[in-house]
Amino acid sequence: MNIFNRPPSISEDTLQYALYPGSQLSNKASVTLLATCIRDYIDALLYGFIWHRDTFELKAAEDSVANNWFLKGRMRVGDSIDDEWCTIWLLREISSKWDLVIR
């Protein structure tokens, strides 16, 4: 099998992102609470914004290798470049408010 000819793991109209909090927020409860705080912050920033397909989402996920929790999200943006840029802007705003590593 040629590794350069494999189909992409997600479709090209989908954004996938992960937010890794510091080691002080390593359990599921604290990461879930952080997701709620971020969601409230986003709702205040984007009051009245209408997404093209999927809304910005965050959910807790476990990293079995590092044995800690992080936040992940995935959204289909379709043909709307505005949704892609809005998501990038949101991730930038989130990272300026909370100490996170975003991938």
Sequence and secondary structure as in RCSB ss.txt:
>XXXX:A:sequence
MNIFNRPPSISEDTLQYALYPGSQLSNKASVTLLATCIRDYIDALLYGFIWHRDTFELKAAEDSVANNWFLKGRM
RVGDSIDDEWCTIWLLREISSKWDLVIR
>XXXX:A:secstr
  GGG   SS TTEEEEEEEE TTS SHHHHHHHHHHHHHHHHHHTTT   SSS    EEEEETTTTEEEEEEEE
E TT HHHHHHHHHHHHHHHHHS EEE 
